[in-house]
Amino acid sequence: MATNSTTKKPAADAAAAESAEAVTETAPARPSHKPAPEVVGPALAVGAEPIAVTLAHHHTIDGTGYPPGAKILVSPDYAHRLRAQGYATQA
């Protein structure tokens, strides 16, 4: 006949072990991430801030049509090019 070589834990020790295992740690709060602004056209250079421009004429960028008066965020270089070509207002 086989004998069990493991010893039983006393009831108090078993309850303490279960309560120690049941302790859950709360996850640290996630920092609130603001969605990145939708930049149209070429990507921003490292460290550059997007510029809001108002289109003076209908313009299609990356397959999306933008009507006159639409306000879009673009890279500083692209804003300069749009203004030079007359697609964006000078203000």
N, C-alpha and C positions, 0 to 999 in steps of 0.2 A: 504494500500500500504506500502511495506517494504522500509525502508531507509537504505542506506549504511552508517554505522557509521565511516568508515575509511576515513581519510583525504588524499587527493592527495599531493604528494611531489612536490614542485616547480621543474621546469625543471633543474635548476642549481644544486640543491641538488641531483637529480636523476643521473645526469651525473657524479658528483663527487663520488657518491656511486658506480656506475658501474666501474669507473676507479680505485677505490681503490680495488674492487674485482678482476679486471682484472690483477692487478700486480702479477706477478708470481716470485717466488724466484728460483734462479738457485740452483740445487742440488750441494752439495760439490763434488769436484773431487774425484773419487775413487782412492785409492792408487793402483798402478800397482802391481799385484800379479804375481810373477814368478811361473810357474808350479813347483810343488814339484818334485825333481828328482825321477825317477822310481827305487825304491829299490827292489831288487830281494831277495827272501828267507825270513827268519825271520824278523820281524819288528825291527826297531831301538829302542834302549833303550832311555829313556828320556835324552836329552842333547847330545846324541852321533851324530857324523857326519858320513855319509856314506863313504865307501872306495871303490875306483875303483880297480877292479882286472881284470887281463887278464887270461882267461881260457886256460889251457895247453891241456886239453882233452875235448871231447864232454861230456856235462853234462846236465841233465834234472832237472829243478827246477820248482816246482809247475806246472808240466805238459807242460812246454815250453822247447824245446830243444835248447841248445846253442852250436854252433860249436867251435872247438879249435880256439883260437885267439880272441874270442868275449870279449869285454870289458863290464863289468856289475858293477853296484853299489850295494854293500852289506853292512850289518852291520859289525862292527869291529870283533865281535865274530865269525860271519859266515865266514869272510875273513880268520881268523886264522884257522878255521876248514877246509876250502877248501885248504889252503896251506899245512896243515899237512897231508891231505889225498892225495895230489898230483894233485888235480884238477886245482889249480891256480898256476901261476908262482910265484917265490919267489921275483921277483923285484918289 
